[in-house]
Amino acid sequence: MPKRTDYPLQVACTRQGLPRKLIWPDGRRSENIAEILDYWREVGAWWDGESERQVYLVVTTTQKSYELYQVLATGSWYLTRVFD
């Protein structure tokens, strides 16, 4: 069962805008992305003012799986699920 969160983090991206590295806010921890397993766009609850977001399911070089998203209106990144 994945752990659900909406934790802000920094993401380094490729020239094409795809995530390549996760960087935790304290700067002490980072993980390189080995593979993007899937990605999709979500509209969000527009009636509550939520913006459109681009969602990615990734695996890191340490074999951890994460779901993260970028809020397209602001460019902010969030970690939304951690898979055990």
Legacy VTK file of the C-alpha trace (Angstrom):
# vtk DataFile Version 3.0
C-alpha trace
ASCII
DATASET POLYDATA
POINTS 84 float
0.000 0.000 0.000
1.514 3.367 -0.984
1.971 6.093 1.579
0.131 9.254 0.515
1.656 12.697 0.999
1.872 16.098 -0.665
5.440 16.895 0.258
7.141 19.776 -1.606
10.510 18.995 -3.144
12.874 20.216 -5.832
13.257 18.340 -9.069
16.095 18.689 -11.574
14.824 18.148 -15.107
16.237 17.251 -18.492
16.215 19.771 -21.334
12.912 18.234 -22.407
11.404 19.030 -18.990
11.323 15.441 -17.721
12.326 14.796 -14.095
15.812 13.319 -13.643
16.657 13.927 -9.969
14.658 14.357 -6.748
16.093 16.788 -4.197
14.617 17.014 -0.704
14.152 20.565 0.675
16.888 20.299 3.307
19.376 19.519 0.520
20.845 16.561 2.421
19.120 13.916 0.367
18.737 13.415 -3.356
17.951 10.493 -5.635
18.564 10.076 -9.344
15.664 8.832 -11.412
16.500 5.630 -13.271
13.235 5.314 -15.183
9.924 7.045 -15.742
7.394 4.218 -15.676
4.370 6.285 -16.618
3.124 9.861 -16.818
-0.229 11.575 -17.260
-1.959 14.904 -16.854
-4.645 15.597 -14.241
-7.057 18.496 -14.417
-7.577 18.748 -10.652
-10.617 20.008 -8.792
-11.008 23.169 -10.860
-14.124 24.113 -8.846
-11.841 24.334 -5.777
-9.197 26.329 -7.643
-6.786 23.420 -8.202
-4.491 23.805 -11.198
-3.657 21.273 -13.859
-0.743 19.001 -12.975
1.642 16.659 -14.752
2.073 13.416 -12.796
5.011 10.988 -13.038
5.512 7.482 -11.693
9.267 6.964 -11.342
11.853 4.491 -10.076
15.136 5.777 -8.668
18.593 4.246 -8.918
18.074 2.955 -5.356
15.024 0.990 -6.602
12.489 3.171 -4.770
9.203 3.995 -6.510
7.591 7.409 -6.220
4.674 9.301 -7.686
5.334 13.012 -8.056
3.653 15.872 -9.803
4.362 19.342 -11.104
1.721 22.059 -10.781
1.772 23.511 -14.280
0.604 27.004 -13.256
3.472 27.510 -10.772
6.140 24.961 -11.739
6.173 23.651 -8.139
6.904 19.951 -7.553
5.383 17.640 -4.941
5.953 14.074 -3.872
2.516 12.521 -3.636
3.074 8.769 -3.079
5.860 6.538 -1.832
5.593 2.868 -2.758
7.084 0.223 -0.460
LINES 1 85
84 0 1 2 3 4 5 6 7 8 9 10 11 12 13 14 15 16 17 18 19 20 21 22 23 24 25 26 27 28 29 30 31 32 33 34 35 36 37 38 39 40 41 42 43 44 45 46 47 48 49 50 51 52 53 54 55 56 57 58 59 60 61 62 63 64 65 66 67 68 69 70 71 72 73 74 75 76 77 78 79 80 81 82 83
